[in-house]
Amino acid sequence: MIRHDIAHPFAIDAGSGQAAQAAYQDHVDQMIRQVLLTDPGERVCLPTFGAGLRRLLFAPLSAQLQSTTRMIVTQALHTWLGDQITVQTVTVDTPISAPGLPEGTILVTVGYVLIETQSVRQTQVQVI
C-alpha cells in the first residue's frame, strides 16, 4: 500500500473537494524544502523552525559559506525531520564552484535515506 500525506503547498483537490494528497516520498521532499527555505521566526507558533537559507544569499561566496551552509542544512534537517530521514550528504554549489549557476544563487543537494522505506533519495533546492 502506498502511503499519502497532505501536499504542500496546501490545495483542495478538485475531484474530491478534500485536501490534495502527495505520495509519501514527495511529501518528505516538500517538507525538506519547507525546512530549508523557512526563516527562523517566520512561523509564529514554531519560532525556531527552519534553516533560513535565503539569509545566506548576500554572504560573500567562499569555501566558508559552503561549509556553513552544509552545517546549517544538516542541523536543521536533523532537528526537524530526524524521525523521517537520515541525511547522508549535503552538497552546496555556488557560482564559484559551479560556473553554470546564475550569480546570487546557491544550489543545495541533500542525499538522504527515507527511514520508513529505507529508500535512498535526493532533493535539490535552489536558493535565489
PyMOL CGO cylinders between C-alpha atoms (Angstrom):
from pymol import cmd
from pymol.cgo import CYLINDER

trace = [
    CYLINDER, 0.00, 0.00, 0.00, 1.31, 3.43, -0.95, 0.3, 1, 1, 1, 1, 1, 1,
    CYLINDER, 1.31, 3.43, -0.95, 1.14, 5.99, 1.82, 0.3, 1, 1, 1, 1, 1, 1,
    CYLINDER, 1.14, 5.99, 1.82, -0.08, 9.51, 1.06, 0.3, 1, 1, 1, 1, 1, 1,
    CYLINDER, -0.08, 9.51, 1.06, 0.09, 12.76, 3.02, 0.3, 1, 1, 1, 1, 1, 1,
    CYLINDER, 0.09, 12.76, 3.02, -1.19, 16.31, 2.56, 0.3, 1, 1, 1, 1, 1, 1,
    CYLINDER, -1.19, 16.31, 2.56, 0.52, 18.07, -0.34, 0.3, 1, 1, 1, 1, 1, 1,
    CYLINDER, 0.52, 18.07, -0.34, 2.48, 21.29, 0.06, 0.3, 1, 1, 1, 1, 1, 1,
    CYLINDER, 2.48, 21.29, 0.06, 1.59, 23.95, -0.82, 0.3, 1, 1, 1, 1, 1, 1,
    CYLINDER, 1.59, 23.95, -0.82, -1.85, 23.25, 0.56, 0.3, 1, 1, 1, 1, 1, 1,
    CYLINDER, -1.85, 23.25, 0.56, -4.56, 22.96, -2.10, 0.3, 1, 1, 1, 1, 1, 1,
    CYLINDER, -4.56, 22.96, -2.10, -8.01, 21.49, -2.50, 0.3, 1, 1, 1, 1, 1, 1,
    CYLINDER, -8.01, 21.49, -2.50, -8.33, 18.54, -4.86, 0.3, 1, 1, 1, 1, 1, 1,
    CYLINDER, -8.33, 18.54, -4.86, -10.93, 19.47, -7.48, 0.3, 1, 1, 1, 1, 1, 1,
    CYLINDER, -10.93, 19.47, -7.48, -12.19, 15.88, -7.82, 0.3, 1, 1, 1, 1, 1, 1,
    CYLINDER, -12.19, 15.88, -7.82, -12.74, 15.05, -4.16, 0.3, 1, 1, 1, 1, 1, 1,
    CYLINDER, -12.74, 15.05, -4.16, -13.13, 18.52, -2.65, 0.3, 1, 1, 1, 1, 1, 1,
    CYLINDER, -13.13, 18.52, -2.65, -10.65, 17.50, 0.08, 0.3, 1, 1, 1, 1, 1, 1,
    CYLINDER, -10.65, 17.50, 0.08, -7.05, 18.41, 0.82, 0.3, 1, 1, 1, 1, 1, 1,
    CYLINDER, -7.05, 18.41, 0.82, -4.75, 17.48, -2.07, 0.3, 1, 1, 1, 1, 1, 1,
    CYLINDER, -4.75, 17.48, -2.07, -2.58, 14.44, -1.41, 0.3, 1, 1, 1, 1, 1, 1,
    CYLINDER, -2.58, 14.44, -1.41, 1.03, 13.65, -2.29, 0.3, 1, 1, 1, 1, 1, 1,
    CYLINDER, 1.03, 13.65, -2.29, 2.86, 10.32, -2.24, 0.3, 1, 1, 1, 1, 1, 1,
    CYLINDER, 2.86, 10.32, -2.24, 4.86, 9.92, 0.97, 0.3, 1, 1, 1, 1, 1, 1,
    CYLINDER, 4.86, 9.92, 0.97, 8.29, 10.34, -0.68, 0.3, 1, 1, 1, 1, 1, 1,
    CYLINDER, 8.29, 10.34, -0.68, 7.05, 13.51, -2.41, 0.3, 1, 1, 1, 1, 1, 1,
    CYLINDER, 7.05, 13.51, -2.41, 5.65, 14.78, 0.89, 0.3, 1, 1, 1, 1, 1, 1,
    CYLINDER, 5.65, 14.78, 0.89, 9.07, 14.31, 2.56, 0.3, 1, 1, 1, 1, 1, 1,
    CYLINDER, 9.07, 14.31, 2.56, 10.71, 16.17, -0.35, 0.3, 1, 1, 1, 1, 1, 1,
    CYLINDER, 10.71, 16.17, -0.35, 8.24, 19.01, 0.22, 0.3, 1, 1, 1, 1, 1, 1,
    CYLINDER, 8.24, 19.01, 0.22, 9.00, 19.02, 3.97, 0.3, 1, 1, 1, 1, 1, 1,
    CYLINDER, 9.00, 19.02, 3.97, 12.74, 19.30, 3.25, 0.3, 1, 1, 1, 1, 1, 1,
    CYLINDER, 12.74, 19.30, 3.25, 12.08, 22.35, 1.07, 0.3, 1, 1, 1, 1, 1, 1,
    CYLINDER, 12.08, 22.35, 1.07, 9.93, 23.89, 3.82, 0.3, 1, 1, 1, 1, 1, 1,
    CYLINDER, 9.93, 23.89, 3.82, 12.64, 23.43, 6.44, 0.3, 1, 1, 1, 1, 1, 1,
    CYLINDER, 12.64, 23.43, 6.44, 15.42, 24.82, 4.24, 0.3, 1, 1, 1, 1, 1, 1,
    CYLINDER, 15.42, 24.82, 4.24, 13.54, 27.83, 2.88, 0.3, 1, 1, 1, 1, 1, 1,
    CYLINDER, 13.54, 27.83, 2.88, 11.74, 28.95, 6.06, 0.3, 1, 1, 1, 1, 1, 1,
    CYLINDER, 11.74, 28.95, 6.06, 13.49, 31.60, 8.15, 0.3, 1, 1, 1, 1, 1, 1,
    CYLINDER, 13.49, 31.60, 8.15, 13.59, 31.05, 11.92, 0.3, 1, 1, 1, 1, 1, 1,
    CYLINDER, 13.59, 31.05, 11.92, 10.97, 33.38, 13.40, 0.3, 1, 1, 1, 1, 1, 1,
    CYLINDER, 10.97, 33.38, 13.40, 8.77, 33.21, 10.30, 0.3, 1, 1, 1, 1, 1, 1,
    CYLINDER, 8.77, 33.21, 10.30, 6.33, 30.77, 11.93, 0.3, 1, 1, 1, 1, 1, 1,
    CYLINDER, 6.33, 30.77, 11.93, 4.76, 32.30, 14.99, 0.3, 1, 1, 1, 1, 1, 1,
    CYLINDER, 4.76, 32.30, 14.99, 3.95, 29.02, 16.74, 0.3, 1, 1, 1, 1, 1, 1,
    CYLINDER, 3.95, 29.02, 16.74, 7.35, 27.47, 15.87, 0.3, 1, 1, 1, 1, 1, 1,
    CYLINDER, 7.35, 27.47, 15.87, 9.82, 30.36, 16.15, 0.3, 1, 1, 1, 1, 1, 1,
    CYLINDER, 9.82, 30.36, 16.15, 12.92, 28.16, 15.81, 0.3, 1, 1, 1, 1, 1, 1,
    CYLINDER, 12.92, 28.16, 15.81, 11.62, 26.25, 12.76, 0.3, 1, 1, 1, 1, 1, 1,
    CYLINDER, 11.62, 26.25, 12.76, 13.65, 26.50, 9.57, 0.3, 1, 1, 1, 1, 1, 1,
    CYLINDER, 13.65, 26.50, 9.57, 17.17, 26.84, 8.24, 0.3, 1, 1, 1, 1, 1, 1,
    CYLINDER, 17.17, 26.84, 8.24, 16.84, 30.32, 6.75, 0.3, 1, 1, 1, 1, 1, 1,
    CYLINDER, 16.84, 30.32, 6.75, 18.95, 29.67, 3.66, 0.3, 1, 1, 1, 1, 1, 1,
    CYLINDER, 18.95, 29.67, 3.66, 17.73, 32.82, 1.92, 0.3, 1, 1, 1, 1, 1, 1,
    CYLINDER, 17.73, 32.82, 1.92, 19.66, 34.87, 4.50, 0.3, 1, 1, 1, 1, 1, 1,
    CYLINDER, 19.66, 34.87, 4.50, 22.89, 33.44, 3.09, 0.3, 1, 1, 1, 1, 1, 1,
    CYLINDER, 22.89, 33.44, 3.09, 22.39, 34.85, -0.41, 0.3, 1, 1, 1, 1, 1, 1,
    CYLINDER, 22.39, 34.85, -0.41, 24.09, 38.11, 0.49, 0.3, 1, 1, 1, 1, 1, 1,
    CYLINDER, 24.09, 38.11, 0.49, 27.09, 36.49, 2.18, 0.3, 1, 1, 1, 1, 1, 1,
    CYLINDER, 27.09, 36.49, 2.18, 30.40, 36.54, 0.30, 0.3, 1, 1, 1, 1, 1, 1,
    CYLINDER, 30.40, 36.54, 0.30, 30.80, 33.45, -1.89, 0.3, 1, 1, 1, 1, 1, 1,
    CYLINDER, 30.80, 33.45, -1.89, 33.56, 31.39, -0.32, 0.3, 1, 1, 1, 1, 1, 1,
    CYLINDER, 33.56, 31.39, -0.32, 34.51, 27.98, 1.00, 0.3, 1, 1, 1, 1, 1, 1,
    CYLINDER, 34.51, 27.98, 1.00, 33.35, 29.18, 4.43, 0.3, 1, 1, 1, 1, 1, 1,
    CYLINDER, 33.35, 29.18, 4.43, 29.87, 29.91, 3.05, 0.3, 1, 1, 1, 1, 1, 1,
    CYLINDER, 29.87, 29.91, 3.05, 29.68, 26.39, 1.64, 0.3, 1, 1, 1, 1, 1, 1,
    CYLINDER, 29.68, 26.39, 1.64, 30.82, 24.84, 4.94, 0.3, 1, 1, 1, 1, 1, 1,
    CYLINDER, 30.82, 24.84, 4.94, 28.44, 26.98, 6.98, 0.3, 1, 1, 1, 1, 1, 1,
    CYLINDER, 28.44, 26.98, 6.98, 25.54, 26.13, 4.67, 0.3, 1, 1, 1, 1, 1, 1,
    CYLINDER, 25.54, 26.13, 4.67, 26.28, 22.39, 4.91, 0.3, 1, 1, 1, 1, 1, 1,
    CYLINDER, 26.28, 22.39, 4.91, 26.29, 22.63, 8.70, 0.3, 1, 1, 1, 1, 1, 1,
    CYLINDER, 26.29, 22.63, 8.70, 23.05, 24.68, 8.84, 0.3, 1, 1, 1, 1, 1, 1,
    CYLINDER, 23.05, 24.68, 8.84, 21.26, 22.28, 6.46, 0.3, 1, 1, 1, 1, 1, 1,
    CYLINDER, 21.26, 22.28, 6.46, 22.42, 19.16, 8.29, 0.3, 1, 1, 1, 1, 1, 1,
    CYLINDER, 22.42, 19.16, 8.29, 21.44, 20.52, 11.72, 0.3, 1, 1, 1, 1, 1, 1,
    CYLINDER, 21.44, 20.52, 11.72, 18.04, 21.83, 10.59, 0.3, 1, 1, 1, 1, 1, 1,
    CYLINDER, 18.04, 21.83, 10.59, 17.10, 18.57, 8.85, 0.3, 1, 1, 1, 1, 1, 1,
    CYLINDER, 17.10, 18.57, 8.85, 18.25, 16.51, 11.84, 0.3, 1, 1, 1, 1, 1, 1,
    CYLINDER, 18.25, 16.51, 11.84, 16.24, 18.71, 14.21, 0.3, 1, 1, 1, 1, 1, 1,
    CYLINDER, 16.24, 18.71, 14.21, 13.00, 18.90, 12.23, 0.3, 1, 1, 1, 1, 1, 1,
    CYLINDER, 13.00, 18.90, 12.23, 12.99, 15.72, 10.11, 0.3, 1, 1, 1, 1, 1, 1,
    CYLINDER, 12.99, 15.72, 10.11, 15.26, 13.38, 12.06, 0.3, 1, 1, 1, 1, 1, 1,
    CYLINDER, 15.26, 13.38, 12.06, 12.40, 10.92, 12.52, 0.3, 1, 1, 1, 1, 1, 1,
    CYLINDER, 12.40, 10.92, 12.52, 11.68, 10.89, 8.75, 0.3, 1, 1, 1, 1, 1, 1,
    CYLINDER, 11.68, 10.89, 8.75, 15.11, 10.92, 7.07, 0.3, 1, 1, 1, 1, 1, 1,
    CYLINDER, 15.11, 10.92, 7.07, 18.76, 10.15, 7.68, 0.3, 1, 1, 1, 1, 1, 1,
    CYLINDER, 18.76, 10.15, 7.68, 20.91, 12.75, 5.93, 0.3, 1, 1, 1, 1, 1, 1,
    CYLINDER, 20.91, 12.75, 5.93, 23.84, 11.14, 4.12, 0.3, 1, 1, 1, 1, 1, 1,
    CYLINDER, 23.84, 11.14, 4.12, 25.30, 14.00, 2.09, 0.3, 1, 1, 1, 1, 1, 1,
    CYLINDER, 25.30, 14.00, 2.09, 24.86, 17.74, 1.71, 0.3, 1, 1, 1, 1, 1, 1,
    CYLINDER, 24.86, 17.74, 1.71, 26.47, 19.41, -1.28, 0.3, 1, 1, 1, 1, 1, 1,
    CYLINDER, 26.47, 19.41, -1.28, 26.48, 23.19, -1.66, 0.3, 1, 1, 1, 1, 1, 1,
    CYLINDER, 26.48, 23.19, -1.66, 27.26, 24.80, -5.02, 0.3, 1, 1, 1, 1, 1, 1,
    CYLINDER, 27.26, 24.80, -5.02, 27.71, 28.49, -5.73, 0.3, 1, 1, 1, 1, 1, 1,
    CYLINDER, 27.71, 28.49, -5.73, 28.59, 30.30, -8.97, 0.3, 1, 1, 1, 1, 1, 1,
    CYLINDER, 28.59, 30.30, -8.97, 32.26, 29.96, -7.95, 0.3, 1, 1, 1, 1, 1, 1,
    CYLINDER, 32.26, 29.96, -7.95, 32.17, 26.17, -7.55, 0.3, 1, 1, 1, 1, 1, 1,
    CYLINDER, 32.17, 26.17, -7.55, 29.67, 25.59, -10.38, 0.3, 1, 1, 1, 1, 1, 1,
    CYLINDER, 29.67, 25.59, -10.38, 30.22, 28.26, -13.06, 0.3, 1, 1, 1, 1, 1, 1,
    CYLINDER, 30.22, 28.26, -13.06, 26.89, 27.46, -14.78, 0.3, 1, 1, 1, 1, 1, 1,
    CYLINDER, 26.89, 27.46, -14.78, 24.87, 28.75, -11.80, 0.3, 1, 1, 1, 1, 1, 1,
    CYLINDER, 24.87, 28.75, -11.80, 23.47, 32.27, -12.10, 0.3, 1, 1, 1, 1, 1, 1,
    CYLINDER, 23.47, 32.27, -12.10, 25.02, 34.94, -9.87, 0.3, 1, 1, 1, 1, 1, 1,
    CYLINDER, 25.02, 34.94, -9.87, 23.37, 35.18, -6.46, 0.3, 1, 1, 1, 1, 1, 1,
    CYLINDER, 23.37, 35.18, -6.46, 22.30, 31.52, -6.46, 0.3, 1, 1, 1, 1, 1, 1,
    CYLINDER, 22.30, 31.52, -6.46, 23.07, 28.73, -4.03, 0.3, 1, 1, 1, 1, 1, 1,
    CYLINDER, 23.07, 28.73, -4.03, 22.24, 25.14, -5.02, 0.3, 1, 1, 1, 1, 1, 1,
    CYLINDER, 22.24, 25.14, -5.02, 21.88, 22.71, -2.11, 0.3, 1, 1, 1, 1, 1, 1,
    CYLINDER, 21.88, 22.71, -2.11, 21.69, 18.97, -2.83, 0.3, 1, 1, 1, 1, 1, 1,
    CYLINDER, 21.69, 18.97, -2.83, 20.65, 16.70, 0.04, 0.3, 1, 1, 1, 1, 1, 1,
    CYLINDER, 20.65, 16.70, 0.04, 21.16, 12.95, -0.22, 0.3, 1, 1, 1, 1, 1, 1,
    CYLINDER, 21.16, 12.95, -0.22, 19.18, 11.03, 2.37, 0.3, 1, 1, 1, 1, 1, 1,
    CYLINDER, 19.18, 11.03, 2.37, 17.59, 7.73, 3.32, 0.3, 1, 1, 1, 1, 1, 1,
    CYLINDER, 17.59, 7.73, 3.32, 13.84, 7.75, 3.83, 0.3, 1, 1, 1, 1, 1, 1,
    CYLINDER, 13.84, 7.75, 3.83, 13.58, 5.91, 7.15, 0.3, 1, 1, 1, 1, 1, 1,
    CYLINDER, 13.58, 5.91, 7.15, 10.14, 4.37, 6.59, 0.3, 1, 1, 1, 1, 1, 1,
    CYLINDER, 10.14, 4.37, 6.59, 11.04, 2.69, 3.28, 0.3, 1, 1, 1, 1, 1, 1,
    CYLINDER, 11.04, 2.69, 3.28, 14.87, 2.64, 3.55, 0.3, 1, 1, 1, 1, 1, 1,
    CYLINDER, 14.87, 2.64, 3.55, 14.99, 4.12, 0.06, 0.3, 1, 1, 1, 1, 1, 1,
    CYLINDER, 14.99, 4.12, 0.06, 17.83, 6.43, -0.95, 0.3, 1, 1, 1, 1, 1, 1,
    CYLINDER, 17.83, 6.43, -0.95, 16.59, 9.78, -2.25, 0.3, 1, 1, 1, 1, 1, 1,
    CYLINDER, 16.59, 9.78, -2.25, 17.95, 13.15, -3.26, 0.3, 1, 1, 1, 1, 1, 1,
    CYLINDER, 17.95, 13.15, -3.26, 16.46, 16.63, -3.16, 0.3, 1, 1, 1, 1, 1, 1,
    CYLINDER, 16.46, 16.63, -3.16, 17.85, 19.77, -4.77, 0.3, 1, 1, 1, 1, 1, 1,
    CYLINDER, 17.85, 19.77, -4.77, 16.89, 23.21, -3.52, 0.3, 1, 1, 1, 1, 1, 1,
    CYLINDER, 16.89, 23.21, -3.52, 17.94, 26.26, -5.49, 0.3, 1, 1, 1, 1, 1, 1,
    CYLINDER, 17.94, 26.26, -5.49, 18.02, 29.37, -3.35, 0.3, 1, 1, 1, 1, 1, 1,
    CYLINDER, 18.02, 29.37, -3.35, 17.63, 32.53, -5.39, 0.3, 1, 1, 1, 1, 1, 1,
]
cmd.load_cgo(trace, "trace")
